[in-house]
């Protein structure tokens, strides 16, 4: 049985700095902006004691699903990310439950090469899987 542990909530944003200010006003501590060239995104993680971490995603590819969501709805939460121990087992499990894989698992350089994979379900929307080799936590960014 696959264990899915909520890792973060992903927000698509149009302006990283403006969105950062709002999350900071809500008491979140912001990490550095992480540019992932392979995915054409900037990422920034936020922490707040006792809360699920938040990931801001600023996508540079104009044809990406994130840009389409922004054009239609503006900044918004758009995916839940679950930590899994075994990526292929988790992907197969979700596919058996009716999810559709959007791309094969791939390493993300700014996340120390950890694997991610996005899947979609018509009744749930987007889910990101993150295979974390060691700690399931986002590195602490608090001063």
Backbone torsions as a table, in degrees:
resi	resn	phi	psi	omega
1	UNK	NA	134.8	-179.0
2	UNK	-82.7	135.7	176.0
3	UNK	-100.3	117.4	178.5
4	UNK	-104.0	117.2	179.9
5	UNK	-114.6	123.7	-179.5
6	UNK	-59.6	125.5	-177.2
7	UNK	-103.8	-47.2	177.9
8	UNK	-163.0	166.9	173.3
9	UNK	-107.3	127.1	-179.3
10	UNK	-95.7	129.0	176.4
11	UNK	-112.3	131.4	171.5
12	UNK	-89.2	132.9	-176.8
13	UNK	-132.9	157.3	177.3
14	UNK	-100.6	-22.9	-176.9
15	UNK	-138.3	103.0	-175.5
16	UNK	-58.7	-43.9	-176.1
17	UNK	-70.0	-41.5	178.4
18	UNK	-63.0	-44.2	179.3
19	UNK	-66.6	-36.9	177.6
20	UNK	-59.5	-45.8	-179.3
21	UNK	-58.7	-41.0	-179.3
22	UNK	-65.6	-45.7	179.3
23	UNK	-64.4	-36.1	176.3
24	UNK	-65.9	-37.9	177.0
25	UNK	-63.9	-25.7	177.8
26	UNK	-87.1	4.3	174.5
27	UNK	95.6	9.5	178.7
28	UNK	-85.8	143.3	172.8
29	UNK	-91.5	130.8	-175.4
30	UNK	-97.6	137.4	171.6
31	UNK	-87.4	-178.0	178.5
32	UNK	-72.8	159.3	172.4
33	UNK	-75.7	129.8	-179.4
34	UNK	-113.3	116.9	179.6
35	UNK	-93.1	123.6	176.6
36	UNK	-112.4	96.1	-176.3
37	UNK	-59.7	-38.8	-176.1
38	UNK	-61.9	-28.6	-179.9
39	UNK	-105.4	-0.1	-178.8
40	UNK	57.7	43.7	-178.9
41	UNK	-135.0	154.7	162.6
42	UNK	-108.3	138.3	179.3
43	UNK	-122.5	146.1	171.8
44	UNK	-143.8	129.6	-179.9
45	UNK	-101.6	146.5	-179.9
46	UNK	-127.2	142.7	176.6
47	UNK	-126.4	151.4	173.1
48	UNK	-152.0	133.3	-176.7
49	UNK	-49.7	128.4	176.1
50	UNK	76.3	3.1	-177.2
51	UNK	-113.7	157.3	173.8
52	UNK	-68.7	132.7	177.0
53	UNK	-59.8	155.4	179.3
54	UNK	-119.2	139.9	175.5
55	UNK	-116.9	121.9	171.4
56	UNK	-90.2	136.0	-179.0
57	UNK	-122.6	118.4	174.7
58	UNK	-111.7	108.3	-174.6
59	UNK	-94.3	134.6	179.9
60	UNK	-98.3	-14.6	179.9
61	UNK	-79.5	114.8	-175.9
62	UNK	-65.5	-18.0	-179.2
63	UNK	-99.3	8.8	-176.7
64	UNK	-75.6	156.9	174.5
65	UNK	-58.6	-34.2	179.7
66	UNK	-63.1	-43.7	179.4
67	UNK	-65.5	-36.0	177.1
68	UNK	-65.1	-41.1	176.9
69	UNK	-62.9	-44.2	178.8
70	UNK	-59.7	-44.8	-178.4
71	UNK	-62.2	-36.4	-176.7
72	UNK	-84.9	-39.7	-169.3
73	UNK	-122.6	-12.6	-173.1
74	UNK	79.5	-174.8	-179.7
75	UNK	-58.5	140.0	-175.7
76	UNK	-168.2	157.9	169.3
77	UNK	-69.2	137.8	-176.8
78	UNK	-137.4	-9.2	173.6
79	UNK	-152.0	155.0	168.7
80	UNK	-107.5	137.2	178.4
81	UNK	-110.0	130.7	178.4
82	UNK	-114.6	133.0	173.6
83	UNK	-78.9	135.0	176.2
84	UNK	-132.8	155.1	179.5
85	UNK	-85.4	-33.0	-175.7
86	UNK	-132.4	104.4	-172.8
87	UNK	-57.1	-53.9	-174.9
88	UNK	-62.2	-38.1	177.6
89	UNK	-63.8	-42.4	-179.7
90	UNK	-67.4	-42.8	178.4
91	UNK	-61.2	-46.6	179.3
92	UNK	-61.4	-39.7	179.4
93	UNK	-63.0	-46.7	180.0
94	UNK	-67.7	-38.2	177.0
95	UNK	-61.5	-37.7	177.3
96	UNK	-66.2	-21.8	179.4
97	UNK	-94.3	7.9	175.7
98	UNK	98.8	4.2	175.6
99	UNK	-77.2	151.8	177.1
100	UNK	-114.0	127.5	178.5
101	UNK	-71.9	130.0	178.7
102	UNK	-88.2	-27.1	173.7
103	UNK	-161.7	160.9	178.1
104	UNK	-68.9	151.9	177.7
105	UNK	-52.3	138.2	179.1
106	UNK	-141.6	150.3	179.3
107	UNK	-77.6	144.7	177.6
108	UNK	-112.3	116.7	-175.0
109	UNK	-58.5	-44.4	-177.5
110	UNK	-71.7	-9.9	175.0
111	UNK	-107.6	32.8	178.0
112	UNK	56.8	35.3	175.1
113	UNK	77.8	10.0	178.3
114	UNK	-64.8	146.1	-177.8
115	UNK	-81.9	140.2	170.5
116	UNK	-126.4	159.1	173.6
117	UNK	-155.0	135.2	176.4
118	UNK	-103.7	139.4	175.0
119	UNK	-133.1	158.2	-179.0
120	UNK	-131.9	146.6	176.4
121	UNK	-134.2	134.7	-175.9
122	UNK	-61.3	-24.1	-179.6
123	UNK	-99.1	-3.4	-176.3
124	UNK	-129.8	-29.3	-176.6
125	UNK	93.4	-148.7	-173.8
126	UNK	-86.7	138.5	173.6
127	UNK	-129.4	134.0	173.2
128	UNK	-106.8	135.8	171.6
129	UNK	-105.4	139.9	179.1
130	UNK	-129.2	116.3	177.1
131	UNK	-90.5	106.3	-176.5
132	UNK	-101.3	117.5	-176.2
133	UNK	-68.8	-34.2	-176.7
134	UNK	-122.0	-99.5	-174.9
135	UNK	-77.2	134.9	177.4
136	UNK	-80.5	0.6	-175.5
137	UNK	-95.2	149.4	169.3
138	UNK	-72.6	139.0	178.4
139	UNK	-54.7	141.8	-177.8
140	UNK	-69.8	135.3	-179.6
141	UNK	-114.9	4.2	-175.7
142	UNK	-72.5	142.2	-179.7
143	UNK	-72.9	NA	NA
